[in-house]
Amino acid sequence: MSTVTFPELDELEGKMADRLAKLGSIFDEAGAGPEGTIDLSKVKSIPGDSAAKAAHIRQLNTELADLGKQADELRPIKAAAERVRIAGVPDPGAEQGAEAGQKGGAGMARAEVKDFGQLFCESAAYTKRTGSVGPEVKLDMELKTLLQTSTGWVPETIRTGRVVDFATRPLQVIDVVPQTTTTQVAVVYMEETTFTNAAAETAEGATYPEATLALTEKSSPVQKIAVWLPVTDEQLEDVPQLRAYLNNRLPFMIRQRLDGQILSGDGSAPNLRGLLNVVGIQTQAKGTDPGPDAVYKAMVKVMVTGQAFPDTIVYNPTNWQDVRLLRTADGIYIWGNPSEAGPERMWGLNVAMAQGMTLGTALVGDFGDFVELAVKRGIDVQISNSHDVFFINGKQAIRADMRCALVCYRPKALCSVTGL
């Protein structure tokens, strides 16, 4: 199959090459003048002064631009003709030449073979075109089957690699609690349960007042939080991203569970004892008080009865919504206008919003000094095919776990606010 030729386009491109060569020759002849100018006085191939030579350069450039526009109109036509030829449209010129050869025999001169481009340029559709509008081209072809997605070549689609995580509760409380490490199976400590300060001014020779102290051993056991997931050998081998995905999601599951246990664990082994279930924490009922007033009263209890300084308030997001939307009788927002982000603080304390917090309850406390998450072993991820019949079934068991203890050293340093 021959390549499509387009004489008119070839002629235009030849003229363009001529103008380019002439411009290049002029600039080469002129050379550079001082400070990047062009010294047209050196050009001898163009008569006249510098103004006339500059006008000649502009004329060549204008001609080059006009020729380029004409060529731009014809190039898509040639490209369309090329696509038709590639698609297998018979070459009329080639058929005529073949017929002439058959009729005239070996000694007869073969008729001129005209390709699609020549035939098109000689056609009435092209020669009778008017204006700047391109010619209308009609190809006398019968379309047997429309080449489309459903019956043709299905487009290739490649996934981006992005994984959209399931909408689930994020980690919200873990960062509020200080974290330490332990090598023991429990965090054991002594709590001073009796403190009688008998110190007093004493006369010379008199008996000293006797103080009373009593201590009780306390213990918070280390518990384990664990999860596992079965996966086939092929998945691990064929999807490079999978290993990193599982190394992220399984530890997240562990931490999410721990996040909830910190607040609500019931203390029944192997559960941790959450802060809301610690024996001895204080309670402040909202009653008829506005929510912020009840929280402030809880802060005072922590400071006076607990002899601690509160640093954080843990709120359920739904209850914090009521605080954020709190308004005066004349409609002024207390915690800032809707156009403002608003502070996530109350009475100067940081507010941590936790979906795991019991609805209608908030927790005020000195977390920094009297609450501790003691980690015996951080999150450990392991993989094995030794589970059950996994070896002969080509499966792997991926497990993750951690061991830790939650300790509240002074229950009175916490106060829950109820009835919000």
C-alpha positions in Angstrom: 0.0 0.0 0.0 1.6 3.3 -1.1 2.0 6.4 1.0 -0.5 9.2 0.4 1.0 12.2 -1.5 -0.4 15.7 -1.5 1.2 17.9 -4.2 -0.4 21.2 -2.9 0.8 20.6 0.6 4.2 19.6 -0.6 4.4 22.8 -2.6 3.4 24.9 0.4 6.0 23.2 2.6 8.6 23.9 -0.2 7.8 27.6 -0.2 8.0 27.7 3.6 11.4 26.1 3.5 12.5 28.7 0.9 11.3 31.6 3.0 13.0 30.1 6.1 16.3 29.7 4.2 16.1 33.3 3.0 15.5 34.6 6.5 18.3 32.5 7.9 20.7 33.7 5.2 19.9 37.4 6.0 20.4 36.9 9.7 23.6 35.1 9.2 24.8 37.8 6.9 23.8 40.6 9.4 25.4 39.1 12.5 25.0 40.5 16.0 25.4 44.2 16.7 26.2 45.8 20.0 24.1 44.8 23.0 22.2 42.1 21.2 21.1 44.2 18.2 21.2 43.1 14.5 23.6 45.0 12.1 21.6 45.2 8.9 24.3 47.4 7.3 26.3 44.2 6.7 23.5 42.7 4.5 24.5 43.2 0.8 21.9 40.9 -0.7 19.1 43.3 -0.1 19.3 46.8 -1.7 18.4 50.0 0.2 19.0 51.3 3.7 18.3 49.5 7.0 14.6 50.5 7.0 14.1 48.9 3.6 16.0 45.8 4.7 13.9 45.5 7.8 10.7 45.8 5.7 12.0 43.0 3.5 12.5 40.8 6.5 8.9 41.6 7.7 7.6 40.7 4.3 9.3 37.3 4.3 8.0 36.7 7.8 4.4 37.6 6.8 4.6 35.3 3.7 5.9 32.5 6.0 3.0 33.0 8.4 0.4 32.9 5.5 2.0 29.7 4.1 2.0 28.1 7.5 -1.7 28.8 8.0 -2.5 27.2 4.6 -0.4 24.2 5.4 -2.1 23.8 8.7 -5.5 23.6 6.9 -4.2 20.8 4.6 -2.2 18.7 7.0 -5.4 17.2 8.8 -6.8 16.3 5.3 -3.6 14.4 4.5 -3.7 12.7 7.9 -7.3 11.6 7.3 -6.3 10.2 3.9 -3.4 8.3 5.5 -5.8 6.8 8.1 -8.2 5.8 5.3 -5.4 4.1 3.4 -4.2 2.3 6.5 -7.8 1.1 7.2 -7.7 -0.7 3.8 -9.6 1.4 1.3 -8.7 0.2 -2.2 -6.3 2.4 -4.2 -8.2 3.3 -7.4 -5.0 4.3 -9.2 -3.4 1.0 -8.4 -6.4 -0.9 -9.7 -6.4 1.1 -12.9 -2.7 0.3 -13.4 -3.3 -3.4 -12.7 -6.1 -3.5 -15.3 -4.0 -1.8 -17.9 -1.2 -4.3 -17.3 -3.5 -7.2 -17.7 -5.0 -5.9 -20.9 -1.8 -4.7 -22.6 0.4 -7.7 -21.6 4.1 -7.5 -20.6 5.1 -5.2 -23.5 2.4 -2.6 -22.9 3.4 0.5 -20.8 1.7 0.5 -17.4 -0.8 3.3 -16.8 0.1 6.0 -14.3 -0.8 5.0 -10.8 -2.5 7.8 -8.8 -2.7 7.6 -5.1 -5.5 8.8 -2.9 -4.0 12.3 -2.4 -3.7 13.0 -6.1 -7.2 11.7 -6.8 -8.5 13.9 -4.0 -6.7 17.0 -5.2 -8.1 16.5 -8.7 -11.7 15.8 -7.5 -14.5 18.4 -7.7 -14.9 18.3 -3.9 -11.4 19.9 -3.6 -11.1 22.0 -6.8 -14.5 23.6 -6.4 -14.1 24.5 -2.8 -14.9 28.2 -1.9 -13.9 30.5 0.9 -11.6 29.5 3.8 -13.8 26.6 4.7 -12.2 23.2 4.1 -13.5 21.0 1.4 -16.3 18.4 2.1 -15.0 14.9 1.7 -17.3 12.0 1.1 -15.9 8.5 0.9 -18.1 5.9 -0.9 -17.7 3.1 1.6 -20.2 0.8 3.1 -19.8 0.5 6.9 -20.5 -3.2 7.7 -19.9 -3.0 11.5 -19.5 0.2 13.6 -16.2 -0.1 15.6 -17.2 0.9 19.1 -16.5 -0.1 22.6 -19.2 -2.8 22.8 -18.0 -4.6 19.6 -14.5 -3.3 19.2 -11.4 -2.8 21.3 -12.2 -2.3 25.0 -10.1 0.6 26.4 -7.5 -0.4 28.9 -8.1 0.9 32.4 -5.5 0.8 35.2 -6.2 1.4 38.9 -4.5 4.4 40.5 -3.2 2.4 43.4 -5.1 4.5 45.9 -7.1 2.6 48.6 -10.0 4.4 50.3 -10.2 3.2 53.9 -13.5 2.2 55.3 -15.2 4.9 57.3 -14.5 4.0 60.9 -13.7 5.7 64.2 -10.3 7.3 64.2 -7.8 7.2 67.1 -8.9 10.0 69.5 -7.8 9.3 73.1 -4.5 7.4 72.9 -2.5 10.6 72.5 -4.0 12.1 75.6 -2.6 9.5 77.9 1.2 9.5 78.5 2.9 6.2 77.4 5.7 4.4 79.2 7.1 0.9 79.0 7.2 -2.1 81.4 9.0 -5.4 81.6 6.6 -6.9 84.1 3.3 -8.8 83.8 1.6 -6.1 85.8 2.2 -2.5 86.9 2.5 -2.8 90.7 2.7 0.3 92.9 2.0 1.5 96.4 -0.9 3.9 97.0 -0.9 6.1 100.1 -4.4 5.4 101.5 -4.1 7.1 104.8 -2.5 10.4 105.5 -2.9 12.0 108.9 -0.8 15.1 109.3 -0.4 15.7 113.0 2.3 18.3 112.6 1.8 21.2 115.1 3.6 23.8 117.1 5.1 22.1 120.2 6.3 23.5 123.4 9.8 22.8 124.7 9.9 19.4 126.4 6.4 18.5 125.2 5.4 15.3 123.4 5.5 15.5 119.6 2.2 14.9 117.8 2.0 11.5 116.1 1.3 11.3 112.4 -0.4 8.3 110.7 0.4 6.9 107.2 -0.8 3.7 105.6 -0.1 2.3 102.1 -1.8 -0.3 100.0 -0.3 -2.3 97.2 -2.2 -1.7 93.9 -1.8 -3.6 90.7 -2.9 -3.1 87.1 -2.4 -6.3 85.0 -0.9 -6.3 81.5 -3.5 -7.4 79.0 -3.2 -8.5 75.3 -5.1 -7.0 72.4 -4.9 -9.2 69.2 -6.3 -9.7 65.7 -5.5 -11.9 62.7 -6.3 -12.3 59.0 -6.0 -15.1 56.5 -4.5 -14.4 53.1 -3.4 -16.5 50.2 0.1 -16.9 48.9 -1.0 -15.5 45.5 -2.3 -12.3 47.0 1.0 -11.6 48.8 3.0 -12.5 45.7 0.9 -10.8 43.0 -0.1 -7.6 44.8 3.1 -5.7 46.0 0.9 -3.1 47.7 -1.0 -5.7 49.9 1.8 -6.3 52.4 2.1 -2.6 53.2 -1.7 -2.3 53.3 -2.0 -5.1 55.9 1.0 -3.8 57.9 -1.0 -0.6 58.3 -4.6 -1.8 58.8 -4.0 -4.6 61.3 -2.0 -2.3 63.7 -4.7 0.3 63.3 -7.3 -2.3 64.4 -5.3 -2.9 67.6 -4.9 0.8 68.4 -8.5 1.5 67.6 -9.6 -1.2 70.1 -7.1 0.2 72.7 -8.5 3.7 72.1 -12.0 2.5 73.2 -10.7 0.4 76.1 -8.9 3.5 77.6 -12.3 5.0 78.2 -14.8 2.2 78.5 -13.0 -1.1 79.3 -14.8 -2.9 82.0 -11.8 -4.4 83.8 -13.0 -8.0 83.5 -9.9 -9.9 82.2 -8.7 -9.7 79.5 -10.3 -6.3 79.2 -8.4 -3.2 80.5 -10.2 -1.1 83.1 -11.2 2.0 81.4 -11.0 5.4 83.1 -14.8 5.7 83.3 -14.9 2.4 85.3 -12.0 3.2 87.7 -13.2 2.9 91.3 -13.0 6.2 93.1 -13.2 8.7 90.3 -15.4 11.7 91.1 -18.7 12.6 89.5 -20.4 15.9 88.8 -24.1 16.0 87.6 -25.1 18.7 85.2 -28.5 19.2 86.7 -29.9 22.6 85.7 -26.5 24.1 85.1 -25.4 25.0 81.6 -22.9 22.4 80.3 -19.8 24.7 80.7 -20.8 25.4 84.3 -21.0 21.7 85.1 -17.6 21.1 83.5 -16.1 23.9 85.6 -17.5 22.4 88.8 -15.8 19.1 87.8 -12.5 20.9 87.4 -12.8 22.4 90.8 -13.4 18.9 92.3 -10.3 17.7 90.6 -8.3 20.6 92.0 -9.7 20.5 95.5 -10.6 16.9 96.3 -8.2 15.3 93.9 -5.4 17.9 94.6 -4.5 17.8 90.9 -4.6 20.2 88.1 -6.8 19.2 85.2 -5.3 19.4 81.7 -7.9 17.8 79.4 -11.6 17.4 78.9 -12.8 14.4 76.9 -16.1 15.1 75.1 -18.4 13.0 72.9 -18.6 15.0 69.5 -22.4 15.2 69.8 -22.2 16.7 73.2 -19.5 19.1 72.1 -21.8 20.2 69.3 -24.2 21.6 72.0 -21.3 23.6 73.5 -20.2 24.9 70.1 -23.7 26.0 69.2 -24.4 27.6 72.7 -26.0 31.0 72.3 -27.1 33.9 74.4 -30.8 34.8 74.6 -30.3 37.4 71.8 -28.7 34.8 69.5 -25.0 35.5 69.9 -22.8 32.4 69.8 -20.7 32.0 72.9 -17.9 30.0 71.3 -17.5 32.1 68.2 -19.5 32.9 65.1 -20.3 30.1 62.5 -17.7 31.8 60.2 -15.0 31.0 62.7 -13.4 27.6 63.4 -13.8 28.2 67.1 -11.4 27.0 69.8 -11.5 23.4 70.8 -10.8 24.4 74.4 -13.0 25.1 77.4 -12.0 27.0 80.5 -8.5 27.1 79.1 -8.2 23.2 78.9 -7.7 21.2 75.8 -10.8 19.4 74.5 -10.4 15.9 73.1 -13.4 14.7 71.1 -13.8 10.9 71.3 -16.6 8.9 69.7 -15.9 6.2 72.3 -17.0 8.5 75.1 -20.4 7.6 76.5 -23.0 10.0 75.1 -24.1 12.5 77.6 -20.9 12.2 79.6 -17.6 14.1 79.6 -14.4 13.4 81.5 -12.2 16.0 83.2 -8.9 15.0 84.6 -5.2 15.4 85.2 -4.1 12.9 82.6 -0.5 14.0 82.4 0.3 13.3 86.0 -2.0 10.5 87.1 -2.9 8.3 84.1 -0.4 6.1 82.3 -0.4 3.5 79.5 2.4 1.1 80.2 3.4 -1.0 77.2 5.1 -4.3 77.7 5.3 -5.1 74.0 4.4 -2.8 71.2 2.4 -3.8 68.2 4.0 -7.0 66.7 3.0 -8.3 63.2 3.8 -11.9 62.3 3.0 -14.1 59.4 3.0 -17.9 59.2 1.5 -20.8 57.2 1.5 -23.2 60.2 -2.1 -22.6 61.1 -4.5 -25.6 60.6 -4.2 -26.7 57.0 -2.8 -23.4 55.7 0.5 -25.0 54.5 -1.2 -27.4 52.1 -3.8 -24.9 51.1 -1.4 -22.1 50.2 -2.5 -19.7 52.8 -0.8 -17.4 55.3 -2.1 -16.3 58.7 -1.1 -12.7 59.5 -1.5 -11.8 63.2 -0.9 -8.6 65.2 -1.0 -8.0 68.9 0.3 -5.8 71.7 0.4 -6.1 75.5 -0.1 -3.1 77.8 -1.6 -2.0 81.1 -3.7 1.1 81.8 -3.0 2.7 85.2 -4.9 5.4 87.0 -2.6 6.3 89.9 -5.1 8.8 91.6 -8.8 8.2 90.8 -9.7 11.5 92.5 -7.7 13.3 89.8 -10.6 12.4 87.4 -14.2 13.6 87.4 -16.9 12.5 85.1 -19.6 15.0 84.1 -23.0 13.4 83.6 -26.4 14.5 82.1 -24.9 16.6 79.3 
